[in-house]
């Protein structure tokens, strides 16, 4: 029963559709970042997020930027649970040369409308700033066919039950296949806003202080149902697993009653040895009835529909220093303590889900820790000419210092950026850049429920001045992810095989288009 419970836990997954940045953090908060991710020391209205101290060096007056991004991401897991996926009667997988049956499980995450707004008002030495954007998450991830970790354990029921029932059906393989119906979807948004002010201490040095507000909301939906077993025992028809277990439970319970009656009769007749024999049978049948009854309940399926919400706040500090054509900048966003409270009505968390200890995190009223990590950024920009600029940046996300359910399994994230920007004419500007993101996850963290893989990203785009004080920006941004391969041995729980080889290959794709407008007045 424990094995099946662990499998059913797979319908609960973390769908962090973060398109750029560290764990639970989005850094793509403007189209200028999509054009060139190395914006940590750039002077511009997008600096309200990337370099707020540098915004103080912009001209006096109002500066506004509105951005729209369309992001599409996939999460692909190629899984092999030994040869067992070949036993799926509705969707059998072919065996490879190693005798493994591979199946692809693909999740699609779409965020068709990711808006952001940056605003600043500069007066003399002061710059008062405001930013609102999707600071974390930012979409939904949908697995139409569930996950391999669930199907794998359901598939393992076939050899396991055949092994357990071999004595009950001599010379016959009771089950030859299975099928099921599973689905899961998660969505998460961290809506962020910052308020702050920068001050020019000198003509070359500015400092910034502000505060960041986060409102987090998430929903996790999923079900596992229609778990069927097929084989000679079912006359090769699809029969619900819970029906089979119910029948086996009843047979075992009847056997326990009959054996108990035999023990009582033997004891009354004074045959102690026969009474002990029947009592042993009764005890064994009773244990089998209890086990089959537990399987009957669990294999009826799980339904989950959990909403989460929470709020957090933390300070931000920054500094910018100009030295001729060189500009240096640094920023530190403090950790935001986030506690998301569950709202999970009875119909969205059925009694079977409530019986699985691993799902307790999603019970109604529970408070779940999902901190947003502290972030340190440092950047440099150098003007090669009046029209050509090059830049580089570094990001460090303090993931380990956060409190979350996977905290003990992750290490800090590091990012490295380079880019360039060139003014072709007074009204046309082009830019491009690269970003390398390095996750340092322990292997235990990598599973189909939640995984992150290292990547490199390129962004490119252009800006067009349509008026003296209005510029339109457009960009394309693509992330190319590594493939993480994991092999492990799990218990097969059969007399014929001590372990089962489980392999998973994890990867993602990510593409973002963006359009924005800047307005100065």
N, C-alpha and C positions, 0 to 999 in steps of 0.2 A: 504493500500500500504506500509506503514511503516513496518508492521509486516513481509510482504513478503521480503522487502529489507533486514531486519535484518536477515532473514533466509539465503538469498543468500550470505550474508557476510561469511557464514561458509566455503565456498570453499577456503577462504584465511586463512591459518593456519600457525603457526610457527612450523617448523619441526626441532627441535634441537635434533639431534641424538647424544647428549653428553653421552659418555659411562662411564665416571667417572669424578666426580668433581662437581663444583657448576654451577650456572646459566651461560650458554654460556662459560663454561670453561672445558677443558679436562685435567685431571692430569695423565692419563695413557699414558705417552709418551715413555715408554720403557718396554721391556719384564720383566725386573727386578721388575718393579712396579706391573705387573700382577702376578708375583710369590709371591709378598709380598708388599701390598700397604703402609706399614709403613716404608718408605725409607727416611723420612725427616732428619734423622741424620746419615744415612749410608754413608760410604766412598766408592765411586765407580764411574765409568764413567757415570752412569745414574744421578749422582749428578749434572751434568751440568744443569739439570732442577730442581731436587729435593733439592739438597744441594750443590750449586756451590762453596761456601766457603770451604767446606770439600774436594773438588777435589785437592786443593793445597797440601794436605797431601799424595797424591799418588806419586809414584816414578817418577823421571825425565824421560822425553821422551814423545813420542806420545801415546795417548790412544784413540781408536776409538770404536764406537758401532753402529751397524746398526740393526734396528728392523723392523719386519713386523707383523702386527696384522690383524686378520679377525674378524669382529664384526657383530653380528646379534641381532637386537632389535625389539620387538613388542610393540605397544601401543594399548591397548584394552579398549574400552568403551562399557559397557552394558547400553543401554538407554531405557527408557520407557516414551513416551509422552502421558500419560494417556492410553486410550485403542486404540488410533488412528492408531498405526502401524498394527493393525489387518485389516485395510481398504486397505492395499496395495494389489492390485489384482494379482500382479505377485509374491509377496513374503510375504504373510500374516503371522503375528506373533500371536501365541496363547495367550490367556488371562490367567493370573495367578489368584490366589485366591483373590487378591485385585482388580481384574478387570483391571490390567495393562498389556499392550502388550509390551514385551521386545524384543529388537533386538541387536545383537552384531555388532559393527563396529570395524574392526581390521586394524591397519596400520602396515606395515612391513618396518623396516629401516635396510638396509644392507650397510656395508662398507667392501667390500672384500679385500681391500688393503690399510691399514693405515701405511705408512712408517714413520720412524723417524731416525735421525742421531745425535749422540753426539760425539764431538771431543774435545780433550784437549791436549795442549802441555805444559809440566811442565819443568821449568828450575830454579834451585836453589829455591828461595822463591816465584817465580812467576808461575801462572797457567793461560794460555790464552785459552779461551773456546768458543765453538760454538755449537749451537743446532738448528735443524730444525725439525718441526713436525706439525701435525694438532692440533692446540691449542684450537679449539672450533668447535662445530658442528661435522662434520666428517661423513656425510652420507646423505641418502635420506629416506624419509618416505612416503609411498604410501598407500592411502586408495582407494581400487578398487571400493567400493560402497559408497564413500562419507562419510558424517558424520551425526549423528543423529539429530543435531541441525537444519540442513537443512530439512531433511525428515520430522521432526516433524512439522515444520511450514507449509510445503506443505500439510501434512496430515490434519492439522487443517483447511485447506481451505474447506474441505468437509462439516463439520457441520456448519461452518461459512456461506458458500454460501447457504446451505440449509435453514438456518435461514433467510438470506437476501432475498431469492427468494420464500419464502413460500407464499407470497401474489400473486406472479406472476403465480405460479403453484399450485393452491389450491388442498389439499388432496393428493399430490404426493411428494415423496422425490426425488428431481431432481438428486442428486448424491449419490452413495453408495460406491465409492472407488476412488482410485488414483493409479498412478505409475509414475516413473521418472527414469532418467538415470543421475547419477552424479559420478564424479571422482575427485580426488585431489592428488597432489604430491608436496612435497617440499624438497629441498635439500640445505644444507648450509655447507660451509667449511670456517674455519678461519685458514689459513696457517700462522704459526708462526716461527720466527727465533730469536735467542738471540745471542748477542756478549758480551763478558765480560772478566774480569780478576780478579783473586783472588791473595791475597798476604799474606804470612805467616808473621805476625807481630812478633810472637815468635814461639817457637817450639810447643806451645799449642794453639795458637790463630791465626785464619786467618779471613780475611774480603774479601768481594766481591762487585764489582760494575759492572753493565752491562746495556744493553738496549734491549728491546723487540720490535720487528717489527711484525705487524699483517697485513695480506691482507685477507679481507673478500669477499667471493663471495657466492651468493645464487640465487636460481631460484624457483619460485612458479608457478605451472601449475594447472589448474583445469577447469572443466566445469560443468554446470548444464543445462540439456536439456531434451527434450522429456517428458515434464511435461503433463501428461494426466489425464483427469477426466472421470469417468465411472458411469453410472446410467441410470435411465429411461429417463432423458433429452437427453442422447446420444444414446438411444435405446440399452443400455448396451454394447456399443462399446467403445474402447479407442478413445478419441477425444482430440486433443491438447488443453490444457487449454487456450492458447492465441487465438485459433479459437473460443472457446466458449465465451470468454470475448469480442472478436471482434463482434460476433453476438449480444451479449447483449448490447454492446455499440451502435451498429447500431439501434437496436430496441428502445433503450432509446432516441437516437437522433431523430429518426422518431417521437416518442411520444412527444418529446419536440417541434418539428416543428408543429405537429398537434395541440397540446395544445396552442401554441403561436398563431396559425391561429384562433383557437376558441376564444381566448381572444380578438384578434383584431376584429373579427366579432361581438362578444357580445358588445364590446365597441362602435362599429359603430352603433349598434342597440340601444344604450343607456342603456344597462343592466349592470350596474356597478358591481353588486354582481356576476353575471355569469362571467364577464370579470376577476374579481379578482380570482374566483375559477380556471378558466383555466390558469391564469398566475401563480398561485401556482403550478398547475400540471406541467407547462412548466419548472418552476424553479427546481422542484424535478427531473423531467426527465433529465434535463441538468446536474444536479449534479451527477446523476447515470451514465450518459454517460461518464462524465469526469472520474469517479472512475473506470468504466469498461475499459475505454481506458488506464488508468494507469496500471491496472492489465494485460491488453493485452500485453503491452510493456514489463513489468517486467517478465512475465511468458514465454517469448520467450527463456529465458535462459541467462547464463553468460559464457563468455570465458575469461580466464586470462592466460597470459604467461609473467611473469615479471622477469627480471634479475636484480640483485643488486650487487654492488661491492664498496669497500672502503678500506682505508688504515689508520693505526694508529701506534703510537710509544709511549713507556713509559719506565722509568728506573726500574731497579731491584737492590736491595741491600741485602746482606746476611752476616752472621757471623757463625763461627764454633769454638767451644772451647773443647779441650780434657783435661780430668782430670782422669788420670790413665786409667782404663778400661771403664770409662764413657765418652761418646761423646754427646755434646749438640749442636744443630744448630737451626738457625732461618732464615727466608727469607721473604722479602716483595716485592711483585710485584705490582707496582702502576697501577692504572686504565688506560686502554687504551681507549682514546676517538675515537670511530668509527662512521663514517657517511657513510652510504651506499646509493649510487645514483642509482635510478631506470632507467632501459632501458626497455621500454614497448611499442613496436610498435603498431600501430592502430589495426592490426589483432590480437594482443595478449591482447587487452584490449577493448572489443567491446563497442558500444555506451550504451548498457544496464549497463555494469559494470561502465562506466563513470558516469551514472546517480545515482549510489548508493553512498551516502556520506561516508559511512563506508569504502569504497574501495579507498578513495582518497589517502591513504598512498601509494598505488601501482601505482599511475599515473606516466606517463613518465616524467622524469626529477626531480621528488621529491627526497629530501634527507632525509633518515630515520636514526634516532638515534638508535644505537645498541652497546652501550659501553660494553667492556669486563671488569668485575669488578676487583678491587684490591683484592689481596690475601695475607694473612699472614699465614705462616706455622711455627710450632715449633715442634721439635722432640728430642728424646733421644734414645741412643743405649748403651747397656751395654753388655760387654763380660763376660758371666758366666764362660767360659773356653776359651782356645785358639781356640777351634773349634765351640763353641756354643754362639750365640749372640741373644739377645732379644731387641725389640725396640717398641716405641710407638710414635704417632704423633697427631697433631691437626691442622686443616685447618679452617680458617675463611674467607669466601668470602663476600666482602662488596657490596652485590647486591643492597641494597637500595640507595647507593651513585651513582649508574649508571644512565644514562639517556637512557630510552627506552620506548616504548609505553606502557609497562606494569609496569613501575617503581612504581607507586603509589599502586600497588596491591601485592608487594612481600616484604619479609623480608630477612635478611641475612641468608646464608647457613652455617651450621657448620658440620664438619666431624671429626671423631675420629678413629684412626688407632692403631692396635696392630699387632705384627708379630714376627716371629723367623726365624733363619737361622742356618743351621748346616752343617759342613764339614764332610761328611761320610769318605771320603778318601782325599788324596791330589788332586785327579782329579774329584771327584764327590761331589756335593753340593746340598742340598735340602732346600726349604724354603716355608713358608705359612703365611698368614695373613688375618685379617678381617678389614673391614671398615664400619662404621655406618655414613650414611648421613642423616641429619635432615634438611628438608625444612620447613619453617614456612610461608606458603602461606595463604593469606586471602581467604575466600570462593569465593569471586567474581572472583578471578583469576582462579579458577578451572573450566574449561569448556573443551569441546571436541576439541576446536580449539587449546588450549595450556594448558598443565597441567604438574606439577611435583609432585611426591609423594616420601615420605621418603623411605629409603631402607637400607639394609645391604648387604655387598659384601664379598665374600671370594675369595682368589687367592692362587694358589699353583703351584709349578713347580720345576725344577731342572736345574743345570748348569753342563756341562761336559767339562773338559779341554781336547781338542784333540791335543794340543801341549803346550809347556811351556808358549807360549804367545798368545794362541788362546783358547777362551771358547765359547761353544754353550749353549744358554739358551732356554728353552721351558716352556710354562706356560698355564694354564687355569684359567679363571677369570669369575665369575658369580655374577650377582646382582639380589637379590630378593626384589621385591618392595611391599610396602603396597598397600592396596586397599582403595581408598578414596571414600566415599559414600556421595552423595549430593542430597538433596530433596528440591524442590522449587515449588511454586505455580505461574502459569502464567495465564494471562487473556485468557479466551476462546473466548471472543468477540461474544457470542451467548446469546439469551434470556433464554436458557435452563440451562446454566451453567456459573457461574460467574468466576470460576477458573478451571485450569487443573493441575493435579499433574504431575510433570516432575521429574524423577529420573535418576541419572547417577552414575555408578560405574567405577572409573578410576584405571587402573593399567598398568604395563609394564613388560617386561622380557628383559634380557640382558645377552649375552654370548660372550666371546672373547677368541680366541686362538692366541697365539703369539710365534714367533721364532725369536731369535736374535743371533748376533755374536759379540764378543769383541776381539779386537786385540791390543796388546801392542808392541811397538817397539821404 
